[in-house]
Amino acid sequence: MAHLIFSEDEQRELREAARAEFPGNPALAYVLENLAAEGIDLDRGRDWEDLRVEAGLPERNAEAPEVA
């Protein structure tokens, strides 16, 4: 896969956007700022099904509501 990294200008823009868009949620702003600084390692990505099993969530079925 790949490791996405951001240029210094992109990092600055992402940080500013995170602070502006999420002033009431500093935890989310922190996560977005951290992604801007460190990039995204796609090799460490995990499949939703693995996360679901790990969290002990039930299997998804047609009756389950869609959530975003």
PDB file with SEQRES, HELIX, SHEET and CRYST1 records, atoms N, CA, C and O in Angstrom:
SEQRES   1 A   68  MET ALA HIS LEU ILE PHE SER GLU ASP GLU GLN ARG GLU          
SEQRES   2 A   68  LEU ARG GLU ALA ALA ARG ALA GLU PHE PRO GLY ASN PRO          
SEQRES   3 A   68  ALA LEU ALA TYR VAL LEU GLU ASN LEU ALA ALA GLU GLY          
SEQRES   4 A   68  ILE ASP LEU ASP ARG GLY ARG ASP TRP GLU ASP LEU ARG          
SEQRES   5 A   68  VAL GLU ALA GLY LEU PRO GLU ARG ASN ALA GLU ALA PRO          
SEQRES   6 A   68  GLU VAL ALA                                                  
HELIX    1 AA1 GLU A    8  GLU A   21  1                                  14    
HELIX    2 AA2 PRO A   26  GLU A   38  1                                  13    
HELIX    3 AA3 LEU A   42  ARG A   44  5                                   3    
HELIX    4 AA4 TRP A   48  ALA A   55  1                                   8    
SHEET    1 AA1 2 HIS A   3  LEU A   4  0                                        
SHEET    2 AA1 2 ILE A  40  ASP A  41 -1                                        
CRYST1    1.000    1.000    1.000  90.00  90.00  90.00 P 1           1          
ATOM      1  N   MET A   1       0.839  -1.177   0.000  1.00  0.00           N  
ATOM      2  CA  MET A   1       0.000   0.000   0.000  1.00  0.00           C  
ATOM      3  C   MET A   1       0.885   1.241   0.000  1.00  0.00           C  
ATOM      4  O   MET A   1       1.912   1.284  -0.678  1.00  0.00           O  
ATOM      5  N   ALA A   2       0.478   2.248   0.766  1.00  0.00           N  
ATOM      6  CA  ALA A   2       1.190   3.518   0.712  1.00  0.00           C  
ATOM      7  C   ALA A   2       1.120   4.232   2.050  1.00  0.00           C  
ATOM      8  O   ALA A   2       0.334   3.890   2.933  1.00  0.00           O  
ATOM      9  N   HIS A   3       1.958   5.217   2.158  1.00  0.00           N  
ATOM     10  CA  HIS A   3       1.945   6.104   3.314  1.00  0.00           C  
ATOM     11  C   HIS A   3       1.707   7.509   2.768  1.00  0.00           C  
ATOM     12  O   HIS A   3       2.561   8.075   2.086  1.00  0.00           O  
ATOM     13  N   LEU A   4       0.541   8.059   3.076  1.00  0.00           N  
ATOM     14  CA  LEU A   4       0.218   9.403   2.603  1.00  0.00           C  
ATOM     15  C   LEU A   4       0.843  10.428   3.534  1.00  0.00           C  
ATOM     16  O   LEU A   4       0.647  10.379   4.749  1.00  0.00           O  
ATOM     17  N   ILE A   5       1.587  11.346   2.965  1.00  0.00           N  
ATOM     18  CA  ILE A   5       2.150  12.427   3.763  1.00  0.00           C  
ATOM     19  C   ILE A   5       1.718  13.748   3.127  1.00  0.00           C  
ATOM     20  O   ILE A   5       1.394  13.807   1.941  1.00  0.00           O  
ATOM     21  N   PHE A   6       1.721  14.785   3.926  1.00  0.00           N  
ATOM     22  CA  PHE A   6       1.268  16.085   3.477  1.00  0.00           C  
ATOM     23  C   PHE A   6       2.433  17.060   3.468  1.00  0.00           C  
ATOM     24  O   PHE A   6       3.305  17.010   4.335  1.00  0.00           O  
ATOM     25  N   SER A   7       2.441  17.945   2.483  1.00  0.00           N  
ATOM     26  CA  SER A   7       3.466  18.981   2.432  1.00  0.00           C  
ATOM     27  C   SER A   7       3.255  19.929   3.616  1.00  0.00           C  
ATOM     28  O   SER A   7       2.223  19.874   4.284  1.00  0.00           O  
ATOM     29  N   GLU A   8       4.228  20.787   3.868  1.00  0.00           N  
ATOM     30  CA  GLU A   8       4.108  21.729   4.983  1.00  0.00           C  
ATOM     31  C   GLU A   8       2.897  22.646   4.803  1.00  0.00           C  
ATOM     32  O   GLU A   8       2.200  22.956   5.770  1.00  0.00           O  
ATOM     33  N   ASP A   9       2.650  23.075   3.576  1.00  0.00           N  
ATOM     34  CA  ASP A   9       1.483  23.933   3.320  1.00  0.00           C  
ATOM     35  C   ASP A   9       0.187  23.174   3.586  1.00  0.00           C  
ATOM     36  O   ASP A   9      -0.740  23.711   4.193  1.00  0.00           O  
ATOM     37  N   GLU A  10       0.126  21.919   3.128  1.00  0.00           N  
ATOM     38  CA  GLU A  10      -1.071  21.109   3.367  1.00  0.00           C  
ATOM     39  C   GLU A  10      -1.273  20.858   4.861  1.00  0.00           C  
ATOM     40  O   GLU A  10      -2.399  20.905   5.356  1.00  0.00           O  
ATOM     41  N   GLN A  11      -0.179  20.592   5.576  1.00  0.00           N  
ATOM     42  CA  GLN A  11      -0.263  20.384   7.029  1.00  0.00           C  
ATOM     43  C   GLN A  11      -0.847  21.615   7.703  1.00  0.00           C  
ATOM     44  O   GLN A  11      -1.748  21.507   8.535  1.00  0.00           O  
ATOM     45  N   ARG A  12      -0.335  22.780   7.344  1.00  0.00           N  
ATOM     46  CA  ARG A  12      -0.820  24.027   7.938  1.00  0.00           C  
ATOM     47  C   ARG A  12      -2.304  24.219   7.644  1.00  0.00           C  
ATOM     48  O   ARG A  12      -3.077  24.572   8.535  1.00  0.00           O  
ATOM     49  N   GLU A  13      -2.699  23.988   6.399  1.00  0.00           N  
ATOM     50  CA  GLU A  13      -4.106  24.140   6.028  1.00  0.00           C  
ATOM     51  C   GLU A  13      -4.997  23.156   6.778  1.00  0.00           C  
ATOM     52  O   GLU A  13      -6.084  23.521   7.225  1.00  0.00           O  
ATOM     53  N   LEU A  14      -4.544  21.915   6.917  1.00  0.00           N  
ATOM     54  CA  LEU A  14      -5.321  20.918   7.647  1.00  0.00           C  
ATOM     55  C   LEU A  14      -5.453  21.276   9.123  1.00  0.00           C  
ATOM     56  O   LEU A  14      -6.523  21.111   9.708  1.00  0.00           O  
ATOM     57  N   ARG A  15      -4.384  21.762   9.721  1.00  0.00           N  
ATOM     58  CA  ARG A  15      -4.435  22.172  11.128  1.00  0.00           C  
ATOM     59  C   ARG A  15      -5.417  23.335  11.316  1.00  0.00           C  
ATOM     60  O   ARG A  15      -6.248  23.324  12.224  1.00  0.00           O  
ATOM     61  N   GLU A  16      -5.302  24.320  10.450  1.00  0.00           N  
ATOM     62  CA  GLU A  16      -6.195  25.478  10.549  1.00  0.00           C  
ATOM     63  C   GLU A  16      -7.650  25.059  10.359  1.00  0.00           C  
ATOM     64  O   GLU A  16      -8.530  25.540  11.074  1.00  0.00           O  
ATOM     65  N   ALA A  17      -7.909  24.176   9.411  1.00  0.00           N  
ATOM     66  CA  ALA A  17      -9.273  23.700   9.174  1.00  0.00           C  
ATOM     67  C   ALA A  17      -9.787  22.925  10.370  1.00  0.00           C  
ATOM     68  O   ALA A  17     -10.948  23.080  10.751  1.00  0.00           O  
ATOM     69  N   ALA A  18      -8.946  22.090  10.972  1.00  0.00           N  
ATOM     70  CA  ALA A  18      -9.365  21.308  12.134  1.00  0.00           C  
ATOM     71  C   ALA A  18      -9.743  22.230  13.284  1.00  0.00           C  
ATOM     72  O   ALA A  18     -10.756  22.009  13.947  1.00  0.00           O  
ATOM     73  N   ARG A  19      -8.948  23.250  13.526  1.00  0.00           N  
ATOM     74  CA  ARG A  19      -9.241  24.187  14.617  1.00  0.00           C  
ATOM     75  C   ARG A  19     -10.503  25.000  14.339  1.00  0.00           C  
ATOM     76  O   ARG A  19     -11.293  25.264  15.246  1.00  0.00           O  
ATOM     77  N   ALA A  20     -10.687  25.395  13.076  1.00  0.00           N  
ATOM     78  CA  ALA A  20     -11.841  26.219  12.722  1.00  0.00           C  
ATOM     79  C   ALA A  20     -13.137  25.419  12.709  1.00  0.00           C  
ATOM     80  O   ALA A  20     -14.177  25.915  13.142  1.00  0.00           O  
ATOM     81  N   GLU A  21     -13.083  24.198  12.221  1.00  0.00           N  
ATOM     82  CA  GLU A  21     -14.291  23.397  12.059  1.00  0.00           C  
ATOM     83  C   GLU A  21     -14.730  22.699  13.339  1.00  0.00           C  
ATOM     84  O   GLU A  21     -15.909  22.382  13.491  1.00  0.00           O  
ATOM     85  N   PHE A  22     -13.810  22.457  14.254  1.00  0.00           N  
ATOM     86  CA  PHE A  22     -14.146  21.699  15.453  1.00  0.00           C  
ATOM     87  C   PHE A  22     -13.723  22.410  16.738  1.00  0.00           C  
ATOM     88  O   PHE A  22     -13.053  21.813  17.581  1.00  0.00           O  
ATOM     89  N   PRO A  23     -14.111  23.694  16.899  1.00  0.00           N  
ATOM     90  CA  PRO A  23     -13.697  24.411  18.108  1.00  0.00           C  
ATOM     91  C   PRO A  23     -14.313  23.827  19.380  1.00  0.00           C  
ATOM     92  O   PRO A  23     -13.729  23.948  20.457  1.00  0.00           O  
ATOM     93  N   GLY A  24     -15.466  23.204  19.271  1.00  0.00           N  
ATOM     94  CA  GLY A  24     -16.113  22.615  20.442  1.00  0.00           C  
ATOM     95  C   GLY A  24     -15.699  21.188  20.707  1.00  0.00           C  
ATOM     96  O   GLY A  24     -16.153  20.586  21.680  1.00  0.00           O  
ATOM     97  N   ASN A  25     -14.845  20.630  19.863  1.00  0.00           N  
ATOM     98  CA  ASN A  25     -14.416  19.247  20.036  1.00  0.00           C  
ATOM     99  C   ASN A  25     -12.897  19.171  19.903  1.00  0.00           C  
ATOM    100  O   ASN A  25     -12.388  18.799  18.846  1.00  0.00           O  
ATOM    101  N   PRO A  26     -12.173  19.517  20.956  1.00  0.00           N  
ATOM    102  CA  PRO A  26     -10.713  19.537  20.857  1.00  0.00           C  
ATOM    103  C   PRO A  26     -10.105  18.167  20.585  1.00  0.00           C  
ATOM    104  O   PRO A  26      -9.026  18.082  20.000  1.00  0.00           O  
ATOM    105  N   ALA A  27     -10.776  17.093  20.997  1.00  0.00           N  
ATOM    106  CA  ALA A  27     -10.233  15.757  20.744  1.00  0.00           C  
ATOM    107  C   ALA A  27     -10.222  15.462  19.251  1.00  0.00           C  
ATOM    108  O   ALA A  27      -9.243  14.925  18.734  1.00  0.00           O  
ATOM    109  N   LEU A  28     -11.294  15.805  18.559  1.00  0.00           N  
ATOM    110  CA  LEU A  28     -11.346  15.582  17.117  1.00  0.00           C  
ATOM    111  C   LEU A  28     -10.346  16.472  16.403  1.00  0.00           C  
ATOM    112  O   LEU A  28      -9.670  16.027  15.476  1.00  0.00           O  
ATOM    113  N   ALA A  29     -10.247  17.710  16.818  1.00  0.00           N  
ATOM    114  CA  ALA A  29      -9.263  18.615  16.222  1.00  0.00           C  
ATOM    115  C   ALA A  29      -7.858  18.062  16.418  1.00  0.00           C  
ATOM    116  O   ALA A  29      -7.034  18.135  15.507  1.00  0.00           O  
ATOM    117  N   TYR A  30      -7.571  17.506  17.607  1.00  0.00           N  
ATOM    118  CA  TYR A  30      -6.250  16.934  17.877  1.00  0.00           C  
ATOM    119  C   TYR A  30      -5.955  15.772  16.929  1.00  0.00           C  
ATOM    120  O   TYR A  30      -4.858  15.679  16.378  1.00  0.00           O  
ATOM    121  N   VAL A  31      -6.927  14.895  16.743  1.00  0.00           N  
ATOM    122  CA  VAL A  31      -6.734  13.745  15.857  1.00  0.00           C  
ATOM    123  C   VAL A  31      -6.437  14.219  14.435  1.00  0.00           C  
ATOM    124  O   VAL A  31      -5.527  13.704  13.785  1.00  0.00           O  
ATOM    125  N   LEU A  32      -7.191  15.182  13.958  1.00  0.00           N  
ATOM    126  CA  LEU A  32      -6.975  15.689  12.602  1.00  0.00           C  
ATOM    127  C   LEU A  32      -5.625  16.384  12.477  1.00  0.00           C  
ATOM    128  O   LEU A  32      -4.944  16.244  11.461  1.00  0.00           O  
ATOM    129  N   GLU A  33      -5.236  17.131  13.503  1.00  0.00           N  
ATOM    130  CA  GLU A  33      -3.920  17.774  13.476  1.00  0.00           C  
ATOM    131  C   GLU A  33      -2.812  16.726  13.482  1.00  0.00           C  
ATOM    132  O   GLU A  33      -1.797  16.889  12.805  1.00  0.00           O  
ATOM    133  N   ASN A  34      -3.003  15.656  14.243  1.00  0.00           N  
ATOM    134  CA  ASN A  34      -2.019  14.586  14.296  1.00  0.00           C  
ATOM    135  C   ASN A  34      -1.893  13.898  12.932  1.00  0.00           C  
ATOM    136  O   ASN A  34      -0.785  13.596  12.489  1.00  0.00           O  
ATOM    137  N   LEU A  35      -3.017  13.653  12.274  1.00  0.00           N  
ATOM    138  CA  LEU A  35      -2.973  13.072  10.932  1.00  0.00           C  
ATOM    139  C   LEU A  35      -2.233  13.980   9.962  1.00  0.00           C  
ATOM    140  O   LEU A  35      -1.480  13.509   9.110  1.00  0.00           O  
ATOM    141  N   ALA A  36      -2.449  15.274  10.094  1.00  0.00           N  
ATOM    142  CA  ALA A  36      -1.758  16.226   9.223  1.00  0.00           C  
ATOM    143  C   ALA A  36      -0.252  16.145   9.434  1.00  0.00           C  
ATOM    144  O   ALA A  36       0.519  16.194   8.475  1.00  0.00           O  
ATOM    145  N   ALA A  37       0.164  16.022  10.684  1.00  0.00           N  
ATOM    146  CA  ALA A  37       1.592  16.005  10.999  1.00  0.00           C  
ATOM    147  C   ALA A  37       2.266  14.691  10.622  1.00  0.00           C  
ATOM    148  O   ALA A  37       3.384  14.687  10.107  1.00  0.00           O  
ATOM    149  N   GLU A  38       1.585  13.574  10.879  1.00  0.00           N  
ATOM    150  CA  GLU A  38       2.220  12.272  10.692  1.00  0.00           C  
ATOM    151  C   GLU A  38       1.837  11.576   9.404  1.00  0.00           C  
ATOM    152  O   GLU A  38       2.491  10.610   9.011  1.00  0.00           O  
ATOM    153  N   GLY A  39       0.798  12.039   8.739  1.00  0.00           N  
ATOM    154  CA  GLY A  39       0.342  11.366   7.535  1.00  0.00           C  
ATOM    155  C   GLY A  39      -0.509  10.162   7.901  1.00  0.00           C  
ATOM    156  O   GLY A  39      -0.879   9.971   9.059  1.00  0.00           O  
ATOM    157  N   ILE A  40      -0.809   9.361   6.904  1.00  0.00           N  
ATOM    158  CA  ILE A  40      -1.669   8.205   7.097  1.00  0.00           C  
ATOM    159  C   ILE A  40      -0.975   6.990   6.513  1.00  0.00           C  
ATOM    160  O   ILE A  40      -0.662   6.961   5.323  1.00  0.00           O  
ATOM    161  N   ASP A  41      -0.732   5.982   7.350  1.00  0.00           N  
ATOM    162  CA  ASP A  41      -0.091   4.754   6.914  1.00  0.00           C  
ATOM    163  C   ASP A  41      -1.180   3.769   6.510  1.00  0.00           C  
ATOM    164  O   ASP A  41      -1.817   3.159   7.369  1.00  0.00           O  
ATOM    165  N   LEU A  42      -1.393   3.612   5.219  1.00  0.00           N  
ATOM    166  CA  LEU A  42      -2.457   2.742   4.731  1.00  0.00           C  
ATOM    167  C   LEU A  42      -2.166   1.264   4.997  1.00  0.00           C  
ATOM    168  O   LEU A  42      -3.084   0.444   4.981  1.00  0.00           O  
ATOM    169  N   ASP A  43      -0.907   0.915   5.240  1.00  0.00           N  
ATOM    170  CA  ASP A  43      -0.576  -0.470   5.556  1.00  0.00           C  
ATOM    171  C   ASP A  43      -1.089  -0.871   6.933  1.00  0.00           C  
ATOM    172  O   ASP A  43      -1.259  -2.057   7.216  1.00  0.00           O  
ATOM    173  N   ARG A  44      -1.334   0.109   7.782  1.00  0.00           N  
ATOM    174  CA  ARG A  44      -1.827  -0.186   9.133  1.00  0.00           C  
ATOM    175  C   ARG A  44      -3.348  -0.150   9.210  1.00  0.00           C  
ATOM    176  O   ARG A  44      -3.923  -0.359  10.279  1.00  0.00           O  
ATOM    177  N   GLY A  45      -4.003   0.114   8.080  1.00  0.00           N  
ATOM    178  CA  GLY A  45      -5.459   0.161   8.050  1.00  0.00           C  
ATOM    179  C   GLY A  45      -6.042  -1.212   8.371  1.00  0.00           C  
ATOM    180  O   GLY A  45      -5.436  -2.243   8.078  1.00  0.00           O  
ATOM    181  N   ARG A  46      -7.216  -1.208   8.974  1.00  0.00           N  
ATOM    182  CA  ARG A  46      -7.862  -2.469   9.339  1.00  0.00           C  
ATOM    183  C   ARG A  46      -9.251  -2.528   8.741  1.00  0.00           C  
ATOM    184  O   ARG A  46      -9.917  -1.507   8.574  1.00  0.00           O  
ATOM    185  N   ASP A  47      -9.664  -3.703   8.430  1.00  0.00           N  
ATOM    186  CA  ASP A  47     -10.965  -3.942   7.841  1.00  0.00           C  
ATOM    187  C   ASP A  47     -12.066  -3.739   8.876  1.00  0.00           C  
ATOM    188  O   ASP A  47     -11.891  -4.062  10.051  1.00  0.00           O  
ATOM    189  N   TRP A  48     -13.209  -3.199   8.429  1.00  0.00           N  
ATOM    190  CA  TRP A  48     -14.328  -2.969   9.325  1.00  0.00           C  
ATOM    191  C   TRP A  48     -14.753  -4.256  10.017  1.00  0.00           C  
ATOM    192  O   TRP A  48     -15.072  -4.233  11.206  1.00  0.00           O  
ATOM    193  N   GLU A  49     -14.764  -5.358   9.315  1.00  0.00           N  
ATOM    194  CA  GLU A  49     -15.194  -6.626   9.900  1.00  0.00           C  
ATOM    195  C   GLU A  49     -14.290  -7.017  11.064  1.00  0.00           C  
ATOM    196  O   GLU A  49     -14.779  -7.494  12.088  1.00  0.00           O  
ATOM    197  N   ASP A  50     -12.995  -6.825  10.924  1.00  0.00           N  
ATOM    198  CA  ASP A  50     -12.062  -7.109  12.023  1.00  0.00           C  
ATOM    199  C   ASP A  50     -12.350  -6.219  13.228  1.00  0.00           C  
ATOM    200  O   ASP A  50     -12.350  -6.687  14.367  1.00  0.00           O  
ATOM    201  N   LEU A  51     -12.597  -4.928  12.970  1.00  0.00           N  
ATOM    202  CA  LEU A  51     -12.904  -4.002  14.057  1.00  0.00           C  
ATOM    203  C   LEU A  51     -14.216  -4.381  14.749  1.00  0.00           C  
ATOM    204  O   LEU A  51     -14.326  -4.310  15.973  1.00  0.00           O  
ATOM    205  N   ARG A  52     -15.200  -4.780  13.955  1.00  0.00           N  
ATOM    206  CA  ARG A  52     -16.500  -5.165  14.502  1.00  0.00           C  
ATOM    207  C   ARG A  52     -16.358  -6.356  15.437  1.00  0.00           C  
ATOM    208  O   ARG A  52     -16.896  -6.344  16.544  1.00  0.00           O  
ATOM    209  N   VAL A  53     -15.636  -7.383  15.001  1.00  0.00           N  
ATOM    210  CA  VAL A  53     -15.440  -8.582  15.821  1.00  0.00           C  
ATOM    211  C   VAL A  53     -14.660  -8.240  17.084  1.00  0.00           C  
ATOM    212  O   VAL A  53     -15.014  -8.685  18.176  1.00  0.00           O  
ATOM    213  N   GLU A  54     -13.609  -7.459  16.938  1.00  0.00           N  
ATOM    214  CA  GLU A  54     -12.781  -7.067  18.082  1.00  0.00           C  
ATOM    215  C   GLU A  54     -13.588  -6.308  19.131  1.00  0.00           C  
ATOM    216  O   GLU A  54     -13.380  -6.480  20.332  1.00  0.00           O  
ATOM    217  N   ALA A  55     -14.515  -5.462  18.662  1.00  0.00           N  
ATOM    218  CA  ALA A  55     -15.341  -4.668  19.581  1.00  0.00           C  
ATOM    219  C   ALA A  55     -16.530  -5.453  20.124  1.00  0.00           C  
ATOM    220  O   ALA A  55     -17.249  -4.966  20.997  1.00  0.00           O  
ATOM    221  N   GLY A  56     -16.740  -6.666  19.612  1.00  0.00           N  
ATOM    222  CA  GLY A  56     -17.854  -7.476  20.090  1.00  0.00           C  
ATOM    223  C   GLY A  56     -19.203  -7.009  19.572  1.00  0.00           C  
ATOM    224  O   GLY A  56     -20.231  -7.266  20.198  1.00  0.00           O  
ATOM    225  N   LEU A  57     -19.209  -6.327  18.435  1.00  0.00           N  
ATOM    226  CA  LEU A  57     -20.465  -5.855  17.858  1.00  0.00           C  
ATOM    227  C   LEU A  57     -21.152  -6.988  17.094  1.00  0.00           C  
ATOM    228  O   LEU A  57     -20.480  -7.870  16.559  1.00  0.00           O  
ATOM    229  N   PRO A  58     -22.484  -6.968  17.040  1.00  0.00           N  
ATOM    230  CA  PRO A  58     -23.192  -8.030  16.321  1.00  0.00           C  
ATOM    231  C   PRO A  58     -22.981  -7.900  14.814  1.00  0.00           C  
ATOM    232  O   PRO A  58     -22.614  -6.840  14.307  1.00  0.00           O  
ATOM    233  N   GLU A  59     -23.223  -9.005  14.114  1.00  0.00           N  
ATOM    234  CA  GLU A  59     -23.124  -8.973  12.661  1.00  0.00           C  
ATOM    235  C   GLU A  59     -24.195  -8.062  12.097  1.00  0.00           C  
ATOM    236  O   GLU A  59     -25.275  -7.921  12.671  1.00  0.00           O  
ATOM    237  N   ARG A  60     -23.892  -7.460  10.994  1.00  0.00           N  
ATOM    238  CA  ARG A  60     -24.837  -6.557  10.357  1.00  0.00           C  
ATOM    239  C   ARG A  60     -25.827  -7.371   9.538  1.00  0.00           C  
ATOM    240  O   ARG A  60     -25.444  -8.323   8.858  1.00  0.00           O  
ATOM    241  N   ASN A  61     -27.093  -6.998   9.603  1.00  0.00           N  
ATOM    242  CA  ASN A  61     -28.091  -7.678   8.789  1.00  0.00           C  
ATOM    243  C   ASN A  61     -29.004  -6.653   8.129  1.00  0.00           C  
ATOM    244  O   ASN A  61     -28.893  -5.451   8.371  1.00  0.00           O  
ATOM    245  N   ALA A  62     -29.893  -7.141   7.305  1.00  0.00           N  
ATOM    246  CA  ALA A  62     -30.759  -6.234   6.539  1.00  0.00           C  
ATOM    247  C   ALA A  62     -31.696  -5.425   7.434  1.00  0.00           C  
ATOM    248  O   ALA A  62     -32.174  -4.364   7.033  1.00  0.00           O  
ATOM    249  N   GLU A  63     -31.959  -5.917   8.636  1.00  0.00           N  
ATOM    250  CA  GLU A  63     -32.859  -5.210   9.546  1.00  0.00           C  
ATOM    251  C   GLU A  63     -32.152  -4.121  10.335  1.00  0.00           C  
ATOM    252  O   GLU A  63     -32.808  -3.251  10.909  1.00  0.00           O  
ATOM    253  N   ALA A  64     -30.848  -4.154  10.372  1.00  0.00           N  
ATOM    254  CA  ALA A  64     -30.094  -3.165  11.130  1.00  0.00           C  
ATOM    255  C   ALA A  64     -30.185  -1.809  10.451  1.00  0.00           C  
ATOM    256  O   ALA A  64     -30.070  -1.724   9.228  1.00  0.00           O  
ATOM    257  N   PRO A  65     -30.389  -0.749  11.222  1.00  0.00           N  
ATOM    258  CA  PRO A  65     -30.469   0.583  10.612  1.00  0.00           C  
ATOM    259  C   PRO A  65     -29.117   1.043  10.118  1.00  0.00           C  
ATOM    260  O   PRO A  65     -28.078   0.678  10.668  1.00  0.00           O  
ATOM    261  N   GLU A  66     -29.143   1.843   9.082  1.00  0.00           N  
ATOM    262  CA  GLU A  66     -27.905   2.448   8.555  1.00  0.00           C  
ATOM    263  C   GLU A  66     -27.530   3.609   9.457  1.00  0.00           C  
ATOM    264  O   GLU A  66     -28.379   4.441   9.777  1.00  0.00           O  
ATOM    265  N   VAL A  67     -26.281   3.679   9.869  1.00  0.00           N  
ATOM    266  CA  VAL A  67     -25.799   4.814  10.657  1.00  0.00           C  
ATOM    267  C   VAL A  67     -24.550   5.342  10.016  1.00  0.00           C  
ATOM    268  O   VAL A  67     -23.790   4.599   9.395  1.00  0.00           O  
ATOM    269  N   ALA A  68     -24.341   6.627  10.166  1.00  0.00           N  
ATOM    270  CA  ALA A  68     -23.152   7.245   9.588  1.00  0.00           C  
ATOM    271  C   ALA A  68     -22.265   7.753  10.695  1.00  0.00           C  
ATOM    272  O   ALA A  68     -21.203   8.313  10.426  1.00  0.00           O  
TER     273      ALA A  68                                                      
END                                                                             
